[in-house]
Amino acid sequence: MTENKEFPMVSLINAPENPLKTIYLACRTCYSADYPCNIWEKDVDDAKMLKLVKKVLQSGHHSTIEHCQYVFTISGVSRACTHQLVRHRHMSFSQKSQRYVVEQGQFEYITPQTIKNAGFEDEYHVFMKNTAEFYDKMIEKRIPAEDARFILPNAATSSLVASLNLREMIHLANLRLCVSAQHEIRKLVKKMCDLVVKKEPWLGEYLVPKCEKNGFCDEIKSCGRFPQKVE
Ligand SMILES: Cc1cc2nc3c(=O)[nH]c(=O)nc-3n(C[C@H](O)[C@H](O)[C@H](O)COP(=O)(O)OP(=O)(O)OC[C@H]3O[C@@H](n4cnc5c(N)ncnc54)[C@H](O)[C@@H]3O)c2cc1C
């Protein structure tokens, strides 16, 4: 398989059962004489919890949202994309190894739309076919996969299990939903955010590009959606 319109494939396989209450508990514990186990047992309505949580987040006490962890499976993304994703140091990753997994025949790869638009699609596929054939030839000659992989392109797809807490999720969204981020990681992070917001709609206002959060754009090249930051 070389092309799939559904790429990247993203699933949210694990999420906190009650993130709002968990964050509320973290916030209340800071300001209450009561034991946290007692605070947890009390029934508090969502509006009251949300009011406190929003206030605490606005004042920058972001450690309170680190207790909420999300686990995703990700497939059908290029190595170019995963290389950017793994730069996020507060995320945890388990990625398909190009040392232990030997490609069989044509490896899966991503074809950017700009290459198709420029009329290079056929040449691009020929390049990938030739690369796969040379890779196979090396494997047949008993060159280890960890060395044969040196010719695999950035376009080759990968799979990961990726996890992160809510604080990092918001940071990831702020950076990677911005139009200056590369299109593939933007699409991937958008899918991750949509899955979280589907479960917790109140998080929608936090999982946004940084300009929406700040009310201004700090990029050198602005898309014009928000006014640029003035010194
Ligand atoms: C549009 C765009 C273009 C980019 N272009 C390039 C590029 O050309 N070249 C390149 O190399 N990278 C590039 N990057 C990657 C970028 O430099 C970061 O490595 C990546 O976005 C991770 O961001 P981060 O370090 O803020 O986040 P994370 O690693 O997720 O960390 C989150 C936050 O934790 C804190 N933190 C984490 N580690 C430390 C630490 N060691 N010390 C102090 N504080 C820490 C910081 O506040 C940080 O913002 C680009 C990113 C974007 C979004």
The ligand as an SDF file (V2000), in Angstrom:
LIG
                    3D

 53 58  0  0  0  0  0  0  0  0999 V2000
    6.9300   26.0520   12.9260 C   0  0  0  0  0  0  0  0  0  0  0  0
    8.0880   25.3160   13.5380 C   0  0  0  0  0  0  0  0  0  0  0  0
    9.3150   25.3330   12.9010 C   0  0  0  0  0  0  0  0  0  0  0  0
   10.4170   24.6530   13.4670 C   0  0  0  0  0  0  0  0  0  0  0  0
   11.6110   24.6740   12.8250 N   0  0  0  0  0  0  0  0  0  0  0  0
   12.6810   24.0620   13.3750 C   0  0  0  0  0  0  0  0  0  0  0  0
   13.9640   24.0860   12.7570 C   0  0  0  0  0  0  0  0  0  0  0  0
   14.1360   24.6710   11.6890 O   0  0  0  0  0  0  0  0  0  0  0  0
   14.9890   23.4270   13.3260 N   0  0  0  0  0  0  0  0  0  0  0  0
   14.8390   22.7760   14.5460 C   0  0  0  0  0  0  0  0  0  0  0  0
   15.8100   22.2150   15.0490 O   0  0  0  0  0  0  0  0  0  0  0  0
   13.6500   22.7110   15.1360 N   0  0  0  0  0  0  0  0  0  0  0  0
   12.5820   23.3340   14.6110 C   0  0  0  0  0  0  0  0  0  0  0  0
   11.3620   23.2680   15.2290 N   0  0  0  0  0  0  0  0  0  0  0  0
   11.2450   22.5040   16.4720 C   0  0  0  0  0  0  0  0  0  0  0  0
   11.2980   23.4210   17.7160 C   0  0  0  0  0  0  0  0  0  0  0  0
   12.5140   24.1210   17.7980 O   0  0  0  0  0  0  0  0  0  0  0  0
   11.1020   22.6010   18.9990 C   0  0  0  0  0  0  0  0  0  0  0  0
   12.1460   21.6740   19.1370 O   0  0  0  0  0  0  0  0  0  0  0  0
    9.7980   21.8320   18.9990 C   0  0  0  0  0  0  0  0  0  0  0  0
    8.7360   22.6130   18.5200 O   0  0  0  0  0  0  0  0  0  0  0  0
    9.4810   21.3970   20.4280 C   0  0  0  0  0  0  0  0  0  0  0  0
    9.0610   22.5450   21.1340 O   0  0  0  0  0  0  0  0  0  0  0  0
    9.4200   22.8370   22.6220 P   0  0  0  0  0  0  0  0  0  0  0  0
   10.8790   22.7020   22.8670 O   0  0  0  0  0  0  0  0  0  0  0  0
    8.7760   24.1300   23.0200 O   0  0  0  0  0  0  0  0  0  0  0  0
    8.5250   21.7340   23.3070 O   0  0  0  0  0  0  0  0  0  0  0  0
    8.7650   20.5040   24.2560 P   0  0  0  0  0  0  0  0  0  0  0  0
   10.0310   19.7790   24.0150 O   0  0  0  0  0  0  0  0  0  0  0  0
    7.5030   19.7570   24.0750 O   0  0  0  0  0  0  0  0  0  0  0  0
    8.8410   21.1520   25.6900 O   0  0  0  0  0  0  0  0  0  0  0  0
    7.7410   21.8940   26.2260 C   0  0  0  0  0  0  0  0  0  0  0  0
    8.2690   23.0370   27.0380 C   0  0  0  0  0  0  0  0  0  0  0  0
    8.9970   22.5140   28.1450 O   0  0  0  0  0  0  0  0  0  0  0  0
   10.1010   23.3640   28.4280 C   0  0  0  0  0  0  0  0  0  0  0  0
   11.3540   22.6030   28.2630 N   0  0  0  0  0  0  0  0  0  0  0  0
   11.4930   21.3810   27.6910 C   0  0  0  0  0  0  0  0  0  0  0  0
   12.7760   20.9930   27.7300 N   0  0  0  0  0  0  0  0  0  0  0  0
   13.4580   21.9880   28.3250 C   0  0  0  0  0  0  0  0  0  0  0  0
   14.8250   22.1940   28.6330 C   0  0  0  0  0  0  0  0  0  0  0  0
   15.7650   21.2980   28.3240 N   0  0  0  0  0  0  0  0  0  0  0  0
   15.1790   23.3410   29.2260 N   0  0  0  0  0  0  0  0  0  0  0  0
   14.2610   24.2690   29.5620 C   0  0  0  0  0  0  0  0  0  0  0  0
   12.9450   24.1680   29.2740 N   0  0  0  0  0  0  0  0  0  0  0  0
   12.5450   23.0250   28.6700 C   0  0  0  0  0  0  0  0  0  0  0  0
   10.0110   24.5550   27.4730 C   0  0  0  0  0  0  0  0  0  0  0  0
    9.2770   25.5860   28.0820 O   0  0  0  0  0  0  0  0  0  0  0  0
    9.2250   23.9630   26.3170 C   0  0  0  0  0  0  0  0  0  0  0  0
    8.5530   24.9470   25.5420 O   0  0  0  0  0  0  0  0  0  0  0  0
   10.2650   23.9390   14.6910 C   0  0  0  0  0  0  0  0  0  0  0  0
    9.0040   23.9310   15.3180 C   0  0  0  0  0  0  0  0  0  0  0  0
    7.9240   24.6020   14.7620 C   0  0  0  0  0  0  0  0  0  0  0  0
    6.5890   24.5700   15.4590 C   0  0  0  0  0  0  0  0  0  0  0  0
  1  2  1  0
  2  3  1  0
  2 52  2  0
  3  4  2  0
  4  5  1  0
  4 50  1  0
  5  6  2  0
  6  7  1  0
  6 13  1  0
  7  8  2  0
  7  9  1  0
  9 10  1  0
 10 11  2  0
 10 12  1  0
 12 13  2  0
 13 14  1  0
 14 15  1  0
 14 50  1  0
 15 16  1  0
 16 17  1  0
 16 18  1  0
 18 19  1  0
 18 20  1  0
 20 21  1  0
 20 22  1  0
 22 23  1  0
 23 24  1  0
 24 25  2  0
 24 26  1  0
 24 27  1  0
 27 28  1  0
 28 29  2  0
 28 30  1  0
 28 31  1  0
 31 32  1  0
 32 33  1  0
 33 34  1  0
 33 48  1  0
 34 35  1  0
 35 36  1  0
 35 46  1  0
 36 37  1  0
 36 45  1  0
 37 38  2  0
 38 39  1  0
 39 40  1  0
 39 45  2  0
 40 41  1  0
 40 42  2  0
 42 43  1  0
 43 44  2  0
 44 45  1  0
 46 47  1  0
 46 48  1  0
 48 49  1  0
 50 51  2  0
 51 52  1  0
 52 53  1  0
M  END
$$$$
